[in-house]
Amino acid sequence: MPEPPSTVEPTRPQDFIREIVAEDLKEGRHGRRVNTRFPPEPNGYLHIGHAKSICLNFGVAEEFGGHCNLRFDDTNPTKEDVEYVDSIQEDVRWLGFDWTDRLFYASDYFEQMYQYAERLIVEGKAYVDSLTADQIREYRGSLTAPGRNSPHRDRPVEESLALFRQMRAGTFPDGAHVLRAKIDMASPNINMRDPTLYRIRHATHHRTHDAWCIYPTYDYAHPISDAMEGITHSLCTLEFEDHRPLYDWVVDSLSAAGGFHSRPQQIEFARLNLNYTIMSKRKLLALVEQELVRGWDDPRMPTIAGLRRRGYTPEAVRDFCTRIGVAKKENVVDVALLEHTVREDLNRRAQRGLAVLRPLRVEIENYPEGQVEYVEAVNNPEDPSAGSRKVPFSRVIYIEADDFMKEPPKKFFRLSPGSEVRLRYAYILKCERVITDGAGTPIELKCTIDTESLAGATASRRVKGTIHWVSAAHAVDAEVRLYDRLFRSEDPGDGGRDPLTDLNPDSLTVLTGCKLESMLAGASAGSRFQFERQGYFCADLNSSASAPVFNRTVTLKDSWAKISAKAGK
């Protein structure tokens, strides 16, 4: 039912949609109400593009004192599943939005939609067509040639009505007939050339089960659902702009039938396009079904579930959607902006930790065996309230293999034979000897420390390089998964190529035997950290491994240039 007029003063418009809503309220349109809706089809998991729509629809409603409905457009039972319904609700909640008691399904209105369809037949505005799908496409014409009337277009009302009722009763097989609107086969807008309103589909629906064997098309169901729910502003992406005349035709043709709570207004905005990313649900499903990724929530996927598992925060995603704004024209957003937004957010909130991903053993020969001391480490320099923690230090430690070179180039300010480097929060370390394997690869370093150089001490001296480390006796073994962009090219599928042939072979690197600071052993699923000098990481949400598993959320800075060069780009 429609809500009473809003008494909340609207916020200042920030884009053309908010300007329209503000003007409508000012002029008293829609009874001074604002009611939007987010209408996902439950045929896949939501992705980052849907996040923009969620933030827009729920955000506009909140800012103008209105309501936003969550409505599932469940009109195609062959592709829909309860799994998708559940995941969509989880994603909307995770982003921080609540539809309260305003959860709806297009299938809630199937009976009313059917009755409206019979009314259109009786009024001569719809007819049952018996052409095949290929014939309908042929008769529809092209962008340069008008369509032709179907030989069934002038079927008597009584005959169309009887056939439509038989369609509902299950008398005919799939494809035998369709119900079409009778509009204008010569219209320059192909969508208005007698569009299909109902199809026969003998398929079990996830809610109505086998009660129906005919299902409304999206173009028919969507405007009716909006009007019945009292939607005032139906916000759609630009691909629906050419469908707006049909949207209006359906609402106007049925308004006199009663049961509509408003005359909704469809407004189109540019969808989110990210480089190095695909948004097609069909292609995302193919990635899952062909096992090119590890499910819908694979952290390389642009799905909200994938972003959540990778360690993105809802605050960062909402901030990103605010930054890119709402436009009238299509554009491509650089995925680096999304990653930058995530870095900014995690830099403020993520606790720091020490993690050695490719460990090299170091024995400190002048440090007593069996001795352990605890050095002070800052939890987050951006948040003084986060405090500090005690990190154990002992005779044997691990450092990153990349932080040592036997024959270093100039300006290599890390460890090499005879050189010194600062151990983060601890002592100055000097490499005395190198132990190698048969191939000459370093497997252990023999080192000493300057015992008067403990970090923070007044007698401490300076050296140019600082590296991270973990105490071997206290280290936690872990698996770390390094994720990068799933595709190599900025525009996957450009030029008609199958985007699935353009996958980045380095999108996932799995490292085992990583050595982590002991406090990371108890990290709860989904908790986020900055591994110092490594990047931001998240404890995996779905891991069943005995050892901790961490997913890299994002690097400390954009490293894609290196990856592109490696791929020969």
Secondary structure, 3 states (H helix, E strand, C coil): CCCCCCCCCCCCCCCHHHHHHHHHHHHCHHHHCCEEEECCCCCCCCEHHHHHHHHHHHHHHHHCCCEEEEEECCCCCCCCCHHHHHHHHHHHHHCCCCCCCCEEEHHHHHHHHHHHHHHHHHCCCEEEECCCHHHHHHHHCCCCCCCCCCCCCCCCHHHHHHHHHHHHHCCCCCCCCEEEECCCCCCCCHHHCCCEEEEECCCCECCCECCCCEEECHHHHHHHHHHHHCCCEEEEEHHHHHHHHHHHHHHHHHHHHCCCCCCCEEEEECCCCECCCCCCHHHHHHHHHCCCCCCCCCCCCCEHHHHHHHCCCHHHHHHHHHHHCCCCCCCCECHHHHHHHHHHHHHHHCEEECEECCEEEEEECCCCCCCCEEEEEECCCCCHHHCEEEEEECCEEEEEHHHECCCCCCCCCCECCCCEEEECCCCEEEEEEEEECCCCCEEEEEEEEECCCCCCCCCCCCCCCEECEEEHHHCEEEEEEEECCCECCCCCCHHHCCHHHCECCCCEEEEEEEEECHHHHHCCCCCEEEECCCEEEEECCCCCCCCCEEEEEECCCCCHHHHHHHCCC
